[in-house]
Amino acid sequence: MLLEAIVVALDALEPVDSRLLDRCRRAASERAAEPSPELLDALEAIVSSMGVDRRAAVLVLDDAHVLKSRASARVLAAVASAMPPCAKLALASRTEPALQLGRLRAAHELLELGPRDLAMTAYEAHRLLRAAAWSLTATRWIGS
């Protein structure tokens, strides 16, 4: 369950109330279709307290494209809306996540990197490989 995974990850930053961890684990083991409003409220409270001491924090969710349920979308929306100014949510996904991104785009609170942003030119790839002490031939990789 996404909610449990996020709470466990946040617990590594700063200890989370053990009762909340138990509730998340119980909801995950019962395979609750939707997180309760109380659990979502607790998640928002935990997320909003990230970086209270002004240390920067980043919550990274990889493979966000596999999150397709309405429950996952609600959890992501709760996390995104509760992020404090000194914390960031980074989503790695092959598709656009099920979030209302228009508001974030309009407020310039969203950084999107797409395939064109991540692609390298042949020259950049060559320089990267050279810096890593590798060279590329037409047929195979050769270590230097």
C-alpha positions, -999 to +999 in steps of 0.1 A: +000+000+000+014+034-011+003+051+021+022+027+043+054+029+021+054+067+023+048+067+061+077+042+065+100+064+043+090+095+063+097+076+095+133+073+084+136+111+083+119+117+116+102+091+138+064+088+131+040+080+158+040+042+162+002+041+164+000+057+130+025+032+116+004+004+130-028+018+115-011+021+081+002-015+083-032-028+094-050-010+065-024-024+041-028-060+054-066-056+052-061-044+017-085-015+023-097-001-011-095+035+001-074+050+029-097+065+056-100+103+058-082+100+092-052+083+077-050+108+049-052+137+074-024+121+095-003+116+063-008+153+055+002+163+090+034+142+088+043+155+053+037+191+063+060+187+092+089+176+069+118+200+072+102+219+101+138+225+112+144+241+078+165+212+065+157+205+029+140+172+023+130+154-009+105+125-011+112+105-042+086+081-057+099+060-085+078+042-111+048+064-103+032+052-136+023+019-119+000+038-095-034+035-112-060+032-084-081+061-072-067+054-037-031+060-050-042+092-066-057+104-034-026+096-015-004+113-040-027+144-040-026+145-002+012+143-002+016+169-030-007+194-013+009+191+021+045+196+010+062+224+030+083+250+012+116+235+022+106+200+010+100+187-026+081+157-041+100+141-070+080+117-091+097+095-117+071+082-141+067+070-177+034+088-179+019+120-164+008+112-128-029+115-119-025+148-101-039+182-108-008+196-123-023+227-139-023+247-106+013+237-099+023+247-134+005+281-131+022+288-098+056+278-112+059+252-085+065+223-109+096+212-127+089+188-154+117+169-172+107+150-203+125+128-228+139+158-247+153+173-215+170+140-206+183+131-240+220+136-248+235+145-281+261+122-296+288+147-285+275+148-249+274+110-248+309+108-261+322+132-235+304+113-207+318+080-218+353+095-222+350+110-186+340+076-174+371+061-192+350+043-218+350+045-255+323+034-279+330+016-312+305+008-338+301-028-325+309-030-288+319-012-256+356-012-248+370-003-214+400+020-215 
